Amino acid sequence: MSDVDPHKKVWRAHRAPVQGIDVSQWQGDIDWRAVRAAGVQFAFIKATEGGDHIDPKFMQNWYAAKRAGIPRGAYHFVYWCRSAQDQARWFMRNVPRDPDALPPVLDVEWNHHSKSCPQKISRSQALAKIKILLDAMYSHTGMRPIIYTDPAFYRDVLRGELVQYPFWLRSVAAEPHEVYPGRPWAFWQFTTTGRVPGIRGDVDRNIFNGTRPAWERSIGLTQAASR
């Protein structure tokens, strides 16, 4: 595994013992066995977006990653112009209940690149939607969801909030403690220009915040709790 545009301030992530990726349709057809052979130990796979979009590669990636023996979780990208109830129903309709899956992920960012839903909402409105969706994900999977976010959304909405949930933090030019001071984290997305055998082109790379034995224990606990 490598990075075509590495940032010197995130070099520690490259040496972490538990490495992973996150993928969507933009990675095309993935050779998941080659990905596993390269040392990838987990993957987060885009499943749903808003209340009416499913990633075209989700099911293919979901089952192929499992066959390759890579622990994987599904993530939902929130649209702030769509009701939380609609989005919860959409996620539950399209993401299988799988006792071997990692916890689901709620991806919360401002929708700057969306043509159909570009606006922001107030902090209180955003938190209300997030809490509804987190509860729905827990109800559907039996696992406490992970919250993925970026610096802008964290600053505007999440700072000091939802401390009972594990966080997956985007920080591609600094270590997480510099960008999210005081926030514990479970996963760190440290580059968007990673390269991994089995995937053509760039892919996001991530690490787990812990040792390999801690990772193996966390997988076992997750799977036991969902049975």
C-alpha positions as CSV (number, residue, x, y, z in Angstrom):
1,M,0.0,0.0,0.0
2,S,1.2,3.5,-0.7
3,D,0.1,7.2,-1.1
4,V,0.7,9.1,-4.3
5,D,0.5,12.5,-2.5
6,P,1.6,11.8,1.1
7,H,1.5,14.6,3.6
8,K,4.5,14.7,6.0
9,K,2.2,15.5,9.0
10,V,0.3,12.2,8.8
11,W,3.3,9.9,8.4
12,R,2.5,8.1,11.6
13,A,-0.7,6.7,10.1
14,H,1.3,4.7,7.5
15,R,3.0,2.8,10.3
16,A,-0.2,1.9,12.2
17,P,-0.7,-1.8,12.8
18,V,-4.4,-1.9,11.6
19,Q,-4.9,-0.4,8.1
20,G,-8.2,0.0,6.2
21,I,-9.9,1.7,3.3
22,D,-13.3,3.2,2.5
23,V,-14.8,2.7,-1.0
24,S,-17.8,3.6,-3.2
25,Q,-18.7,3.3,-6.8
26,W,-15.8,5.6,-7.8
27,Q,-13.3,2.8,-7.1
28,G,-14.9,0.6,-9.9
29,D,-14.6,-3.1,-9.8
30,I,-12.4,-4.1,-6.8
31,D,-10.3,-7.3,-6.5
32,W,-11.0,-7.8,-2.8
33,R,-8.7,-10.8,-2.5
34,A,-5.8,-8.7,-3.7
35,V,-6.9,-6.0,-1.3
36,R,-6.8,-8.4,1.6
37,A,-3.4,-9.8,0.5
38,A,-2.1,-6.2,0.5
39,G,-2.7,-6.0,4.2
40,V,-6.1,-4.2,4.4
41,Q,-7.8,-5.3,7.6
42,F,-11.1,-3.5,7.3
43,A,-13.3,-1.6,4.9
44,F,-16.1,0.9,5.1
45,I,-18.4,0.6,2.0
46,K,-20.8,3.3,0.9
47,A,-24.3,2.0,1.0
48,T,-26.9,4.8,0.9
49,E,-27.3,8.5,0.5
50,G,-30.2,10.7,1.4
51,G,-33.5,8.9,1.1
52,D,-33.5,7.5,-2.4
53,H,-29.9,6.7,-3.6
54,I,-28.0,3.5,-3.2
55,D,-24.4,3.2,-4.3
56,P,-24.4,1.1,-7.5
57,K,-21.5,-1.0,-6.3
58,F,-22.7,-1.5,-2.7
59,M,-24.0,-5.0,-2.9
60,Q,-21.2,-6.2,-5.1
61,N,-18.6,-4.8,-2.7
62,W,-20.6,-5.9,0.4
63,Y,-20.6,-9.6,-0.5
64,A,-17.2,-9.7,-2.3
65,A,-15.4,-8.1,0.7
66,K,-17.0,-10.7,3.0
67,R,-15.9,-13.6,0.7
68,A,-12.4,-12.2,0.8
69,G,-12.4,-12.3,4.6
70,I,-12.3,-8.5,5.1
71,P,-14.4,-7.1,8.0
72,R,-16.6,-4.4,6.5
73,G,-19.3,-1.9,7.6
74,A,-21.8,0.1,5.6
75,Y,-22.1,3.9,5.6
76,H,-24.9,6.3,5.0
77,F,-24.3,9.8,3.7
78,V,-26.7,12.3,5.2
79,Y,-28.7,14.8,3.2
80,W,-29.8,17.7,5.3
81,C,-32.8,18.6,3.1
82,R,-34.3,15.1,3.6
83,S,-36.1,14.0,6.7
84,A,-34.2,11.7,9.1
85,Q,-37.1,9.3,9.1
86,D,-37.0,8.9,5.3
87,Q,-33.2,8.4,5.4
88,A,-33.5,5.9,8.2
89,R,-36.1,3.8,6.3
90,W,-33.9,3.9,3.2
91,F,-30.8,2.7,5.0
92,M,-32.8,-0.1,6.7
93,R,-34.3,-1.2,3.4
94,N,-31.0,-1.4,1.6
95,V,-28.4,-2.6,4.1
96,P,-28.6,-6.2,5.1
97,R,-28.5,-7.3,8.7
98,D,-25.2,-9.2,8.9
99,P,-23.9,-10.6,12.2
100,D,-20.4,-10.5,10.8
101,A,-20.5,-6.8,9.8
102,L,-18.7,-3.9,11.5
103,P,-20.9,-1.3,13.1
104,P,-22.7,1.0,10.6
105,V,-21.4,4.5,9.9
106,L,-23.3,7.8,9.7
107,D,-21.4,10.1,7.4
108,V,-22.1,13.7,8.4
109,E,-20.7,16.6,6.4
110,W,-22.1,19.7,4.8
111,N,-23.4,18.9,1.3
112,H,-21.4,21.4,-0.6
113,H,-21.0,19.2,-3.7
114,S,-24.7,18.2,-3.9
115,K,-26.7,19.8,-6.7
116,S,-30.0,18.7,-5.3
117,C,-29.3,19.4,-1.6
118,P,-26.6,22.0,-1.0
119,Q,-27.8,23.9,2.0
120,K,-26.8,23.9,5.6
121,I,-29.2,23.7,8.5
122,S,-28.9,24.9,12.1
123,R,-26.8,23.1,14.7
124,S,-29.9,22.1,16.7
125,Q,-31.6,20.8,13.5
126,A,-28.6,18.8,12.4
127,L,-28.2,17.2,15.9
128,A,-31.8,16.2,15.9
129,K,-31.5,14.5,12.6
130,I,-28.3,12.8,13.6
131,K,-29.8,11.4,16.8
132,I,-32.8,9.9,14.9
133,L,-30.5,8.3,12.4
134,L,-28.1,6.9,15.0
135,D,-31.1,5.4,16.9
136,A,-32.4,3.8,13.7
137,M,-29.0,2.3,12.8
138,Y,-28.7,0.8,16.2
139,S,-32.2,-0.6,16.0
140,H,-31.5,-2.1,12.6
141,T,-28.1,-3.6,13.3
142,G,-27.9,-4.0,17.1
143,M,-24.6,-2.2,17.1
144,R,-23.7,1.3,18.2
145,P,-23.0,3.3,15.0
146,I,-19.8,5.1,14.2
147,I,-19.9,8.8,13.3
148,Y,-17.7,10.0,10.4
149,T,-17.1,13.7,10.0
150,D,-14.8,16.4,8.7
151,P,-13.3,19.4,10.4
152,A,-15.9,22.0,9.2
153,F,-18.9,20.0,10.3
154,Y,-17.3,19.0,13.5
155,R,-16.6,22.6,14.3
156,D,-20.1,23.8,13.4
157,V,-22.1,20.9,14.9
158,L,-20.3,18.1,16.8
159,R,-17.8,19.7,19.1
160,G,-18.7,18.5,22.6
161,E,-21.6,16.4,21.4
162,L,-22.4,12.6,21.2
163,V,-19.4,11.6,23.3
164,Q,-20.9,8.1,23.8
165,Y,-20.3,7.2,20.1
166,P,-17.1,6.2,18.4
167,F,-15.8,8.7,15.9
168,W,-14.1,8.3,12.5
169,L,-12.3,11.5,11.7
170,R,-11.1,13.0,8.4
171,S,-7.7,14.7,8.8
172,V,-5.4,14.6,5.8
173,A,-2.9,17.3,6.8
174,A,-2.5,16.9,10.5
175,E,-3.0,14.3,13.3
176,P,-6.5,14.1,14.7
177,H,-5.6,15.7,18.1
178,E,-4.5,18.8,16.3
179,V,-7.8,19.2,14.3
180,Y,-10.2,17.8,16.9
181,P,-8.7,18.6,20.2
182,G,-10.0,16.6,23.1
183,R,-12.1,14.2,20.9
184,P,-11.3,10.5,21.3
185,W,-11.4,8.6,18.0
186,A,-11.7,5.1,16.7
187,F,-10.7,5.6,13.1
188,W,-8.7,8.1,11.2
189,Q,-9.0,8.8,7.4
190,F,-5.5,10.2,6.7
191,T,-5.4,10.4,2.9
192,T,-7.6,10.4,-0.1
193,T,-4.8,9.5,-2.5
194,G,-3.9,6.1,-1.3
195,R,-3.0,3.2,-3.6
196,V,-3.9,-0.4,-2.8
197,P,-3.3,-3.5,-5.0
198,G,-6.7,-4.6,-6.3
199,I,-8.0,-1.1,-6.7
200,R,-7.5,1.1,-9.8
201,G,-6.6,4.7,-9.0
202,D,-6.9,6.5,-5.7
203,V,-8.7,5.2,-2.6
204,D,-9.2,6.7,0.9
205,R,-7.0,5.0,3.5
206,N,-7.7,4.8,7.2
207,I,-6.4,3.4,10.4
208,F,-7.8,1.9,13.6
209,N,-6.7,3.6,16.8
210,G,-5.2,0.7,18.6
211,T,-3.1,-2.4,18.4
212,R,-3.8,-5.5,16.3
213,P,-4.9,-7.5,19.4
214,A,-7.3,-4.7,20.4
215,W,-8.7,-4.7,16.9
216,E,-9.2,-8.4,17.0
217,R,-11.0,-8.1,20.3
218,S,-13.2,-5.3,19.1
219,I,-14.3,-7.4,16.1
220,G,-15.1,-10.3,18.3
221,L,-17.1,-8.2,20.7
222,T,-19.0,-6.5,17.9
223,Q,-19.9,-9.8,16.3
224,A,-20.9,-11.4,19.6
225,A,-23.1,-8.4,20.5
226,S,-25.0,-8.8,17.2
227,R,-25.8,-12.5,17.6
